[in-house]
Amino acid sequence: MNNYQHNYRHKKTAKPGGTSFVRRTYSRKKVCRFCADETLRIDYKDSRLMRNFVSERGKIMPRRITGNCAYHQRRVAKAIKISRIVSIMPYTSVNI
């Protein structure tokens, strides 16, 4: 495998005519927004910021989705849990 093939994922899909072709998917490396922006602070009282790291079901999103580094992901998770205890954020979503 040369370097070009190794860097990209290949997906084989079928064309409507019956022939198959290779579709390349390009994924950009996610950057931790807290490391990139030094003015951004993790605070359990900032529910607007914490809402970005919670799914619509109320679950804390993993690092591979959010792009946070391990240090900031632990701090975000702790802040979300504290804001849930203090009733700033809900534990689950409200589905009626």
C-alpha positions in Angstrom: 0.0 0.0 0.0 1.4 3.3 -0.9 1.1 6.4 1.3 -1.8 7.9 -0.7 -4.0 4.8 -0.2 -3.1 4.5 3.5 -4.3 8.0 4.4 -7.8 7.7 3.1 -10.6 5.3 3.8 -12.1 3.7 0.8 -15.8 2.6 0.5 -16.9 0.5 -2.4 -20.4 1.4 -3.6 -22.4 0.4 -6.6 -23.5 2.7 -9.3 -27.0 2.5 -10.6 -25.7 0.8 -13.8 -24.3 -2.1 -11.8 -20.6 -1.2 -11.8 -18.8 -0.4 -8.6 -16.5 2.5 -7.8 -14.5 3.6 -4.8 -15.7 6.6 -2.9 -13.1 8.3 -0.7 -14.2 9.9 2.6 -12.2 12.7 3.9 -12.1 13.3 7.6 -10.5 16.3 9.2 -8.7 16.0 12.5 -10.8 17.5 15.3 -9.1 20.1 17.5 -9.9 20.7 21.1 -11.7 24.0 21.3 -10.5 24.7 24.8 -6.8 24.2 23.8 -7.3 26.3 20.7 -9.1 29.2 22.5 -7.4 30.1 25.8 -10.2 32.5 26.8 -12.8 29.7 26.7 -13.4 28.4 30.2 -15.2 25.3 31.4 -17.8 26.3 34.0 -20.7 24.3 35.3 -22.9 27.4 35.4 -22.5 28.0 31.6 -25.3 25.7 30.4 -25.1 27.1 26.8 -21.6 25.9 26.4 -22.2 22.6 28.2 -25.2 21.9 25.9 -22.8 21.4 23.0 -21.3 18.4 24.7 -24.6 16.6 25.5 -26.7 14.6 23.0 -30.4 15.2 22.4 -31.0 12.2 24.7 -29.0 13.8 27.5 -25.9 11.7 27.3 -22.4 13.1 27.5 -20.8 12.9 24.0 -17.5 11.0 23.7 -14.2 12.6 22.8 -14.2 11.1 19.3 -17.3 13.1 18.5 -16.6 16.4 20.3 -12.9 16.5 19.4 -11.8 17.4 23.0 -8.5 16.4 24.4 -8.5 13.9 27.3 -7.9 16.6 29.9 -10.7 18.9 28.8 -13.1 16.0 28.2 -12.7 14.9 31.8 -13.4 18.5 33.0 -16.4 18.9 30.7 -17.9 15.7 31.9 -17.4 16.7 35.6 -18.9 20.2 34.9 -22.0 18.5 33.2 -22.5 16.2 36.1 -22.2 19.1 38.6 -24.7 21.2 36.6 -27.1 18.3 36.6 -26.9 18.0 40.4 -27.5 21.7 40.8 -30.5 21.4 38.4 -29.0 23.7 35.8 -29.1 21.0 33.1 -31.6 18.1 32.9 -30.5 14.4 33.2 -32.6 13.4 30.2 -34.5 15.1 27.4 -38.1 15.8 27.7 -40.0 13.8 25.1 -43.8 14.2 25.2 
